[in-house]
Amino acid sequence: MSTLRFQALKEASTRKPVHFEETDRKSTIFGSNVFNEKAMKQYLTSDAFKGVQGAVQHGTKIDRKLADYIAMGMKEWALSKGVTHYTHWFQPLTGRTAEKHDAFFETSYDGSDPVEKFGGGQLVQQEPDASSFPNGGIRNTFEARGYTAWDPTSPAFIYGTTLCIPTVFISYTGEALDNKIPLLRALSAMDEAATDVCKYFDKNVKKVTATLGWEQEYFLVDSALANSRPDLMMTGRTLLGHTSAKGQQLDDHYFGSIPTRALTYMRDLEQECMLLGIPVKTRHNEVAPNQFELAPIFEETNLAVDHNCLLMDVMQKVGERHDLKVLLHEKPFKGVNGSGKHNNWSLATDTGVNLLSPSKTPMSNLQFLAFFINTIKAVNDYEALLRGAIATASNDHRLGANEAPPAIISVFIGEQLTKVLAELEGVTMGKLSPEEKTDLKLNVVGKIPDVLLDNTDRNRTSPFAFTGNKFEFRAVGSSANCSNAMTTLNTIVAKQLKDFKIEVDALIENNDMKKDDAIFNVLREYIKVSKKILFEGDGYSEAWEIEAAKRGLSNFKTTPEALKARASKQALDLFSEMGIMNHIEVEARYEIELEEYTKKIQIEGRVLGDLSINHVIPTAIRYQNTLIENVKGLKDIFGDEFKTLAKEQIIIIREISGHIEGINSKVEMMTNERKKANHLTDAQAMAEAYCNNVKPYFEEIRNHCDKLELLVDDQIWTLTKYRELLLTK
């Protein structure tokens, strides 16, 4: 194996950047491989085009006859670009995307008359095997049928020679088996609730769209080096490895000059993104060596989620062309920063207004405050559920690690907006006097834009921060599908806006109160009850943990703890009331997420045991034998004097034996705990057993292995080292 390591190093060190030339301006090629409005106008009949637009803009259904015309146009467009196959592209509950390719090619019953065929039925619906995807007990293994159904709100696209049609995925009995259906329902609920509230301020608003701008962080490692590490290949992270002497201490990588190979990769990736209509705009070095980030322009949330899922797949494929392995794991390397995927979220009206962006008029700013304060109230009431939405085995490594937000959910709004809320908290109960209303509108609400001009500081320790015209949910993990976080966030805010309107309407109707007075009164109460979620300080400090506990905020440090909120009565009632998921769908997801956690820790435990016993220990014994031979030789030459001359060698021999014993005993203990956990039948109990009884051995075993890495001759160490993985450009 040591030869594999050095072969990989030689291969990586002699790599040259892959030749790449951009074909045209980004603005020219953008969306070329997307069946977008431009393509539809060219290939669809007028009625078919109107049908798709109606489905996208108003949610109207497309009848099968019209679907045939749409499919015909889509097929002709695809064939004109050299496409041979089509697939329903969906997001099962694996956290990744799935696809089954079928050729357009068909023949008649006797094998003659070959033709390219693609009809409305094939566009609208396909039947994959539902039993082979996670279902949380919704489907028996022998009940295989499931359906994918076209989502016209996310345009079809071409990748390679395949037409990809974004779809939802449902079971034969109608339950959602994917991430897209709950998200679409949450976005619809948000549209309805937010539009109703907007009408207090502008009767012309007919639709509100939730927008999302994600920031994708990732590591690049030479493929030969990555392939030499079994743990990287099987778990996405390094389970062993002593930290490099040089890591990120000098802050010299962050925003530095992008290495040539990485830049060439980025340019190639960006071109693929442009063709696929993914509006990536920003690229830069991140904090850790070989860590990078790219970010797009904001989009409608469903499309943004689809684009991020597609991007994660395309990143890997483009990486292969450049002999690079893309690591999306939240913590692939110990001792340097992990990776996140900040979700920048806002709301926009069909009249062109960002509801979380202050304006120059008091009325617009009152609208801003209504949505701003309701969002804070929603996070306050459902902070545990929001924490559960980003809970995964891999994200546990990152949250609270002094590089990412803590596991405690809090909201940062800045000093100036805190003062604004304090002013509003003092609003008189009931009807406002003309003087108070004037003072509020002119001196508090009216001056918000001026206040925000200087409120530019950001709190990097806040999981949920207001950043001027949006909220940034910073706790989402780099490998995550954004839909989980976005479904939860949009649902809780939609629920809160719905309750807000009920309360305001009641004050207007029952208390004969003016609209503005009613809004101020309700917002005042929300500010009072939501204070516990607001925090401006250092989220990494022990003092905040103590303070958060006093405030009654949850602090779930592990996924099994955090996931309980996903199946709580509060969650079941919320998703049911808002029409997002029924109890069966919620509980199924809870089971799936627990099972996924357990399996990931189980796999890591097996890989760690294999590496420790079959790689580290044999290498250590081999080096120890060399030292023993050296000591024997010294004894043969110098007699009793060898004890002095071989003193250091003997110390190292003893140290190696100690670490070997430590590894063997801890691996055996870990394996026994794993066997015990595997006999448990309750998903929560099994996940907790893996978390509390199996996982703690990982660090102990690693410590022994990493000590041996420093002791053993570098020439025989089999596993590629951190300095090689992180600092080879």
MIKEZA-614472 format. One line per 2 residues: number of its first residue (from 1); their letters; for each residue z negated, y negated, x negated of C-alpha. Coordinates in steps of 0.25 Angstrom, whole numbers, plus 5000, padded with zeros to 4 digits. Layout:
N
NUM	A	Z/Y/X; ...;
//
This chain:
729
1	MS	5000/5000/5000; 4997/4990/4989;
3	TL	5012/4992/4985; 5016/4988/4999;
5	RF	5007/4975/4998; 5014/4971/4985;
7	QA	5028/4975/4990; 5025/4966/5002;
9	LK	5020/4954/4993; 5032/4956/4984;
11	EA	5041/4956/4996; 5034/4944/5002;
13	ST	5034/4935/4990; 5049/4937/4988;
15	RK	5053/4933/5002; 5063/4922/5004;
17	PV	5063/4913/5017; 5073/4919/5026;
19	HF	5086/4911/5028; 5086/4903/5041;
21	EE	5095/4892/5046; 5092/4885/5059;
23	TD	5104/4886/5068; 5104/4873/5075;
25	RK	5094/4862/5080; 5082/4867/5088;
27	ST	5086/4858/5099; 5100/4864/5100;
29	IF	5095/4879/5099; 5083/4878/5108;
31	GS	5083/4888/5119; 5096/4893/5115;
33	NV	5091/4908/5118; 5084/4904/5131;
35	FN	5089/4905/5145; 5085/4891/5148;
37	EK	5090/4880/5158; 5102/4877/5149;
39	AM	5106/4892/5149; 5103/4894/5163;
41	KQ	5112/4882/5168; 5123/4888/5160;
43	YL	5122/4903/5164; 5116/4902/5178;
45	TS	5121/4899/5192; 5116/4886/5198;
47	DA	5107/4894/5208; 5102/4904/5197;
49	FK	5098/4892/5188; 5091/4885/5200;
51	GV	5084/4898/5203; 5078/4899/5188;
53	QG	5074/4884/5188; 5067/4886/5202;
55	AV	5059/4898/5196; 5056/4890/5184;
57	QH	5052/4877/5190; 5047/4881/5204;
59	GT	5044/4896/5203; 5054/4900/5213;
61	KI	5059/4915/5214; 5072/4919/5209;
63	DR	5079/4929/5219; 5086/4941/5213;
65	KL	5100/4936/5216; 5098/4924/5208;
67	AD	5091/4932/5197; 5104/4940/5196;
69	YI	5112/4926/5193; 5101/4922/5183;
71	AM	5102/4935/5176; 5117/4935/5175;
73	GM	5116/4921/5169; 5105/4925/5159;
75	KE	5113/4937/5155; 5125/4929/5152;
77	WA	5118/4919/5144; 5111/4930/5136;
79	LS	5124/4938/5134; 5130/4925/5129;
81	KG	5119/4925/5118; 5121/4940/5113;
83	VT	5110/4946/5121; 5110/4961/5124;
85	HY	5097/4963/5131; 5087/4957/5140;
87	TH	5072/4959/5141; 5060/4954/5150;
89	WF	5051/4947/5141; 5037/4948/5145;
91	QP	5022/4946/5141; 5014/4959/5144;
93	LT	4999/4959/5141; 5001/4962/5127;
95	GR	5001/4948/5122; 5015/4949/5118;
97	TA	5029/4950/5124; 5037/4962/5129;
99	EK	5051/4965/5131; 5061/4977/5135;
101	HD	5075/4974/5132; 5087/4979/5141;
103	AF	5101/4978/5138; 5110/4970/5147;
105	FE	5120/4981/5145; 5122/4991/5156;
107	TS	5132/5002/5160; 5136/5008/5173;
109	YD	5131/5021/5178; 5141/5029/5170;
111	GS	5140/5021/5157; 5152/5013/5159;
113	DP	5154/4998/5162; 5144/4992/5152;
115	VE	5139/4978/5156; 5129/4968/5153;
117	KF	5120/4967/5165; 5107/4959/5168;
119	GG	5104/4956/5183; 5093/4948/5190;
121	GQ	5085/4961/5192; 5084/4963/5177;
123	LV	5081/4948/5175; 5070/4947/5185;
125	QQ	5063/4960/5183; 5061/4972/5173;
127	EP	5052/4984/5173; 5044/4987/5160;
129	DA	5033/4997/5158; 5020/4990/5162;
131	SS	5011/5002/5158; 5014/5000/5143;
133	FP	5009/4985/5143; 4994/4981/5144;
135	NG	4990/4981/5159; 4975/4981/5159;
137	GI	4975/4993/5169; 4985/4987/5179;
139	RN	4994/4998/5177; 4992/5013/5174;
141	TF	5000/5019/5162; 5009/5027/5172;
143	EA	5012/5014/5180; 5023/5009/5171;
145	RG	5030/4999/5179; 5029/4984/5177;
147	YT	5039/4972/5179; 5044/4960/5171;
149	AW	5049/4949/5180; 5057/4937/5175;
151	DP	5049/4924/5172; 5060/4913/5174;
153	TS	5051/4902/5170; 5052/4907/5155;
155	PA	5067/4907/5151; 5074/4920/5146;
157	FI	5077/4919/5131; 5085/4927/5121;
159	YG	5079/4933/5109; 5089/4941/5100;
161	TT	5098/4948/5109; 5088/4949/5121;
163	LC	5087/4941/5133; 5072/4939/5136;
165	IP	5067/4936/5150; 5053/4931/5151;
167	TV	5046/4939/5162; 5032/4942/5168;
169	FI	5027/4957/5168; 5020/4963/5180;
171	SY	5015/4977/5184; 5021/4985/5195;
173	TG	5009/4981/5204; 5011/4966/5201;
175	EA	5000/4962/5191; 5004/4954/5179;
177	LD	5005/4962/5166; 5009/4950/5157;
179	NK	5005/4936/5152; 5015/4928/5159;
181	IP	5012/4931/5174; 4998/4925/5173;
183	LL	5003/4913/5165; 5014/4910/5175;
185	RA	5004/4911/5186; 4994/4902/5179;
187	LS	5005/4891/5176; 5009/4892/5191;
189	AM	4994/4889/5195; 4993/4878/5185;
191	DE	5006/4872/5190; 5000/4872/5204;
193	AA	4986/4867/5201; 4991/4856/5191;
195	TD	5002/4851/5200; 4992/4849/5212;
197	VC	4983/4841/5203; 4994/4833/5197;
199	KY	4998/4828/5211; 4985/4820/5211;
201	FD	4992/4812/5201; 5007/4813/5203;
203	KN	5013/4819/5216; 5026/4822/5209;
205	VK	5021/4833/5200; 5026/4846/5205;
207	KV	5023/4855/5193; 5014/4856/5182;
209	TA	5017/4865/5170; 5007/4870/5160;
211	TL	5013/4868/5146; 5009/4876/5133;
213	GW	5012/4873/5118; 5007/4884/5109;
215	EQ	5005/4883/5094; 5008/4897/5087;
217	EY	5001/4900/5074; 5005/4912/5066;
219	FL	5005/4918/5052; 5017/4922/5043;
221	VD	5016/4933/5033; 5027/4940/5025;
223	SA	5031/4952/5033; 5029/4961/5021;
225	LA	5015/4957/5018; 5012/4958/5033;
227	NS	5018/4972/5033; 5009/4976/5022;
229	RP	4996/4973/5030; 4994/4984/5041;
231	DL	4984/4975/5048; 4993/4964/5049;
233	MM	5004/4972/5055; 4995/4980/5065;
235	TG	4985/4969/5069; 4991/4956/5066;
237	RT	4980/4952/5057; 4974/4956/5043;
239	LL	4962/4965/5045; 4959/4965/5030;
241	GH	4961/4955/5019; 4953/4946/5010;
243	TS	4955/4931/5012; 4965/4925/5002;
245	AK	4958/4915/4992; 4968/4905/4997;
247	GQ	4969/4904/5012; 4969/4891/5020;
249	QL	4958/4884/5013; 4967/4873/5007;
251	DD	4973/4870/5021; 4987/4870/5013;
253	HY	4995/4878/5023; 4992/4870/5036;
255	FG	5004/4861/5039; 5009/4864/5025;
257	SI	5023/4866/5021; 5028/4878/5028;
259	PT	5032/4890/5019; 5047/4892/5018;
261	RA	5047/4906/5024; 5038/4902/5035;
263	LT	5046/4890/5038; 5059/4898/5038;
265	YM	5052/4907/5048; 5048/4895/5057;
267	RD	5062/4890/5057; 5068/4903/5061;
269	LE	5057/4905/5072; 5059/4891/5077;
271	QE	5074/4894/5079; 5071/4906/5087;
273	CM	5061/4898/5095; 5072/4887/5098;
275	LL	5082/4898/5102; 5071/4903/5112;
277	GI	5067/4890/5117; 5053/4890/5111;
279	PV	5051/4875/5107; 5043/4877/5094;
281	KT	5041/4864/5087; 5030/4864/5077;
283	RH	5028/4873/5065; 5018/4872/5053;
285	NE	5009/4879/5044; 4995/4883/5050;
287	VA	4982/4883/5042; 4982/4897/5036;
289	PN	4992/4902/5025; 5005/4907/5032;
291	QF	5000/4902/5046; 5009/4894/5054;
293	EL	5011/4888/5068; 5022/4884/5077;
295	AP	5021/4877/5090; 5031/4873/5102;
297	IF	5033/4862/5111; 5025/4863/5124;
299	EE	5031/4872/5135; 5028/4877/5149;
301	TN	5017/4887/5147; 5024/4900/5152;
303	LA	5036/4896/5143; 5027/4893/5131;
305	VD	5020/4906/5132; 5033/4914/5133;
307	HN	5038/4906/5121; 5025/4909/5113;
309	CL	5026/4924/5116; 5041/4924/5112;
311	LM	5038/4916/5099; 5027/4926/5094;
313	DV	5038/4937/5095; 5049/4928/5089;
315	MQ	5040/4924/5078; 5038/4939/5073;
317	KV	5053/4941/5074; 5057/4929/5066;
319	GE	5046/4933/5056; 5053/4946/5054;
321	RH	5065/4939/5049; 5057/4931/5039;
323	DL	5049/4943/5034; 5037/4936/5040;
325	KV	5026/4942/5049; 5021/4933/5060;
327	LL	5006/4934/5062; 5001/4929/5076;
329	HE	4987/4935/5075; 4976/4925/5077;
331	KP	4969/4929/5064; 4978/4937/5054;
333	FK	4971/4933/5042; 4956/4931/5039;
335	GV	4951/4919/5033; 4963/4909/5037;
337	NG	4966/4903/5051; 4971/4911/5062;
339	SG	4982/4908/5072; 4981/4902/5086;
341	KH	4991/4897/5097; 4986/4884/5102;
343	NN	4990/4883/5117; 4993/4868/5120;
345	WS	4992/4867/5135; 4996/4856/5145;
347	LA	5001/4853/5159; 5014/4846/5162;
349	TD	5019/4841/5176; 5034/4841/5180;
351	TG	5033/4826/5180; 5032/4827/5165;
353	VN	5017/4824/5163; 5007/4831/5154;
355	LL	4995/4833/5162; 4986/4833/5150;
357	SP	4992/4821/5143; 4985/4807/5147;
359	SK	4994/4796/5152; 4994/4781/5152;
361	TP	4990/4780/5167; 4976/4783/5173;
363	MS	4982/4792/5184; 4989/4800/5174;
365	NL	4977/4801/5165; 4968/4805/5177;
367	QF	4978/4817/5179; 4977/4820/5164;
369	LA	4962/4820/5166; 4962/4829/5178;
371	FF	4970/4840/5170; 4963/4838/5157;
373	IN	4949/4839/5164; 4953/4851/5173;
375	TI	4958/4858/5160; 4945/4856/5154;
377	KA	4937/4861/5166; 4946/4873/5167;
379	VN	4943/4877/5152; 4928/4874/5155;
381	DY	4928/4884/5167; 4936/4895/5160;
383	EA	4933/4894/5145; 4930/4909/5144;
385	LL	4943/4913/5151; 4951/4904/5142;
387	RG	4944/4910/5130; 4947/4924/5135;
389	AI	4962/4920/5137; 4963/4919/5121;
391	AT	4954/4931/5118; 4961/4941/5109;
393	AS	4957/4950/5097; 4965/4942/5088;
395	ND	4961/4928/5093; 4946/4932/5091;
397	HR	4949/4931/5076; 4953/4916/5077;
399	LG	4944/4910/5088; 4932/4903/5082;
401	AN	4936/4906/5068; 4936/4891/5063;
403	EA	4951/4890/5064; 4953/4891/5079;
405	PP	4945/4887/5092; 4932/4894/5094;
407	AI	4930/4905/5105; 4923/4894/5113;
409	IS	4933/4887/5123; 4930/4872/5123;
411	VF	4939/4860/5126; 4941/4849/5116;
413	IG	4946/4835/5122; 4942/4825/5112;
415	EQ	4932/4814/5111; 4940/4804/5119;
417	LT	4943/4813/5131; 4929/4817/5131;
419	KV	4925/4803/5133; 4935/4802/5144;
421	LA	4929/4814/5151; 4915/4808/5150;
423	EL	4920/4795/5157; 4926/4803/5168;
425	EG	4913/4811/5169; 4906/4798/5173;
427	VT	4915/4796/5185; 4907/4793/5198;
429	MG	4905/4804/5208; 4913/4802/5220;
431	KL	4923/4790/5223; 4925/4781/5211;
433	SP	4923/4766/5212; 4936/4758/5209;
435	EE	4930/4753/5197; 4926/4766/5191;
437	KT	4940/4772/5195; 4947/4760/5188;
439	DL	4938/4762/5176; 4941/4777/5175;
441	KL	4956/4775/5176; 4957/4763/5167;
443	NV	4946/4766/5156; 4945/4781/5156;
445	VG	4957/4788/5162; 4967/4777/5158;
447	KI	4963/4777/5144; 4965/4792/5141;
449	PD	4978/4790/5134; 4972/4780/5124;
451	VL	4960/4789/5122; 4969/4801/5119;
453	LD	4977/4793/5108; 4965/4794/5099;
455	NT	4960/4807/5104; 4969/4815/5094;
457	DR	4959/4824/5087; 4959/4839/5089;
459	NR	4948/4849/5089; 4953/4862/5082;
461	TS	4941/4870/5086; 4944/4868/5101;
463	PF	4950/4879/5109; 4955/4870/5120;
465	AF	4958/4856/5116; 4964/4844/5122;
467	TG	4975/4838/5113; 4980/4826/5119;
469	NK	4990/4831/5130; 4986/4846/5131;
471	FE	4975/4856/5129; 4976/4865/5117;
473	FR	4971/4879/5119; 4968/4883/5104;
475	AV	4962/4896/5106; 4974/4904/5109;
477	GS	4978/4915/5098; 4990/4915/5090;
479	SA	4995/4928/5095; 4991/4926/5110;
481	NC	5001/4925/5122; 4998/4911/5127;
483	SN	4998/4915/5141; 4984/4920/5142;
485	AM	4978/4907/5137; 4988/4899/5146;
487	TT	4986/4908/5158; 4971/4905/5158;
489	LN	4972/4891/5154; 4982/4887/5165;
491	TI	4974/4895/5175; 4961/4889/5173;
493	VA	4967/4875/5173; 4975/4878/5185;
495	KQ	4962/4883/5192; 4955/4871/5188;
497	LK	4965/4861/5193; 4966/4868/5206;
499	DF	4951/4867/5207; 4952/4852/5203;
501	KI	4962/4849/5214; 4953/4856/5225;
503	EV	4941/4847/5220; 4949/4834/5220;
505	DA	4955/4837/5233; 4941/4840/5239;
507	LI	4936/4826/5234; 4948/4819/5240;
509	EN	4947/4826/5253; 4933/4828/5256;
511	ND	4927/4816/5249; 4938/4806/5252;
513	MK	4939/4803/5237; 4951/4797/5230;
515	KD	4960/4806/5222; 4956/4799/5208;
517	DA	4941/4799/5212; 4942/4814/5216;
519	IF	4949/4818/5203; 4938/4810/5194;
521	NV	4927/4816/5202; 4932/4830/5200;
523	LR	4935/4828/5185; 4922/4822/5183;
525	EY	4915/4835/5187; 4925/4843/5179;
527	IK	4921/4835/5166; 4906/4838/5169;
529	VS	4908/4853/5170; 4917/4855/5159;
531	KK	4909/4848/5148; 4905/4861/5142;
533	IL	4920/4865/5138; 4922/4851/5130;
535	FE	4919/4852/5115; 4924/4842/5104;
537	GD	4917/4848/5092; 4919/4860/5082;
539	GY	4921/4872/5090; 4919/4881/5077;
541	SE	4904/4876/5076; 4892/4885/5079;
543	AW	4887/4873/5086; 4898/4874/5096;
545	EI	4896/4888/5099; 4881/4885/5102;
547	EA	4885/4873/5111; 4896/4881/5118;
549	AK	4886/4891/5122; 4877/4881/5128;
551	RG	4888/4875/5136; 4891/4889/5141;
553	LS	4905/4891/5135; 4909/4905/5131;
555	NF	4911/4909/5117; 4918/4923/5117;
557	KT	4921/4926/5102; 4928/4939/5105;
559	TP	4939/4944/5114; 4931/4954/5122;
561	EA	4921/4943/5125; 4932/4933/5129;
563	LK	4940/4942/5138; 4929/4944/5148;
565	AR	4932/4931/5154; 4946/4936/5156;
567	AS	4941/4945/5167; 4929/4937/5172;
569	KQ	4927/4934/5187; 4931/4919/5183;
571	AL	4944/4924/5177; 4947/4934/5188;
573	DL	4944/4923/5199; 4952/4912/5192;
575	FS	4965/4920/5189; 4965/4926/5203;
577	EM	4962/4912/5210; 4974/4906/5202;
579	GI	4983/4917/5205; 4985/4920/5190;
581	MN	4980/4935/5189; 4973/4944/5199;
583	HI	4961/4952/5195; 4969/4964/5190;
585	EV	4978/4956/5181; 4966/4948/5175;
587	EA	4958/4961/5172; 4970/4968/5167;
589	RY	4972/4957/5156; 4957/4958/5153;
591	EI	4958/4973/5150; 4971/4971/5142;
593	EL	4965/4960/5133; 4953/4968/5131;
595	EE	4961/4980/5127; 4970/4972/5118;
597	YT	4958/4967/5111; 4952/4981/5109;
599	KK	4966/4987/5104; 4968/4975/5094;
601	IQ	4954/4978/5088; 4956/4993/5088;
603	IE	4969/4991/5081; 4963/4982/5070;
605	GR	4951/4992/5068; 4961/5003/5066;
607	VL	4969/4995/5056; 4957/4990/5049;
609	GD	4952/5004/5047; 4965/5009/5042;
611	LS	4967/4997/5032; 4952/4999/5027;
613	IN	4952/5014/5025; 4967/5016/5021;
615	HV	4970/5004/5013; 4958/4997/5008;
617	IP	4949/5008/5005; 4959/5016/4997;
619	TA	4963/5004/4989; 4949/5001/4986;
621	IR	4946/5015/4981; 4959/5015/4973;
623	YQ	4954/5002/4966; 4940/5008/4965;
625	NT	4945/5020/4958; 4952/5011/4948;
627	LI	4939/5004/4945; 4931/5018/4944;
629	EN	4942/5022/4934; 4939/5010/4926;
631	VK	4924/5012/4926; 4926/5026/4922;
633	GL	4935/5021/4910; 4925/5011/4906;
635	KD	4914/5022/4906; 4923/5031/4898;
637	IF	4925/5020/4887; 4912/5013/4887;
639	GD	4902/5023/4892; 4889/5017/4898;
641	EF	4894/5003/4895; 4904/5005/4906;
643	KT	4893/5001/4916; 4894/4987/4911;
645	LA	4908/4986/4909; 4912/4992/4922;
647	KE	4901/4985/4930; 4911/4976/4938;
649	QI	4920/4988/4941; 4908/4996/4946;
651	II	4904/4985/4955; 4918/4984/4961;
653	IR	4918/4999/4963; 4905/4998/4971;
655	EI	4910/4987/4979; 4923/4994/4983;
657	SG	4914/5006/4987; 4906/4998/4996;
659	HI	4917/4991/5003; 4924/5005/5005;
661	EG	4911/5010/5011; 4911/4998/5020;
663	IN	4925/5000/5025; 4923/5014/5027;
665	SK	4910/5013/5035; 4915/5001/5043;
667	VE	4928/5007/5047; 4921/5019/5051;
669	MM	4911/5011/5060; 4923/5003/5065;
671	TN	4931/5015/5069; 4919/5021/5076;
673	ER	4917/5009/5084; 4931/5009/5088;
675	KK	4930/5023/5093; 4918/5019/5101;
677	AN	4925/5007/5107; 4938/5016/5110;
679	HL	4929/5025/5120; 4925/5013/5128;
681	TD	4933/5012/5141; 4930/4997/5146;
683	AQ	4940/4987/5139; 4929/4976/5138;
685	AM	4919/4986/5131; 4930/4991/5122;
687	AE	4934/4978/5118; 4920/4973/5115;
689	AY	4918/4986/5107; 4930/4983/5098;
691	CN	4926/4969/5097; 4911/4971/5094;
693	NV	4910/4985/5087; 4924/4987/5081;
695	KP	4929/4973/5076; 4916/4969/5068;
697	YF	4920/4980/5058; 4933/4973/5055;
699	EE	4927/4962/5047; 4917/4972/5040;
701	IR	4928/4981/5036; 4937/4969/5032;
703	NH	4926/4963/5023; 4925/4976/5015;
705	CD	4941/4977/5014; 4942/4963/5010;
707	KL	4932/4964/4999; 4939/4976/4993;
709	EL	4952/4968/4993; 4945/4958/4983;
711	LV	4940/4970/4975; 4952/4979/4974;
713	DD	4964/4977/4964; 4974/4968/4971;
715	QI	4985/4978/4966; 4981/4989/4974;
717	WT	4976/4982/4987; 4985/4987/4998;
719	LT	4984/4976/5009; 4991/4963/5007;
721	KY	4981/4952/5004; 4978/4939/5012;
723	RE	4984/4930/5000; 4997/4938/5001;
725	LL	4998/4937/5016; 4994/4923/5018;
727	LT	5000/4916/5006; 5013/4923/5004;
729	K	5023/4913/5009;
//
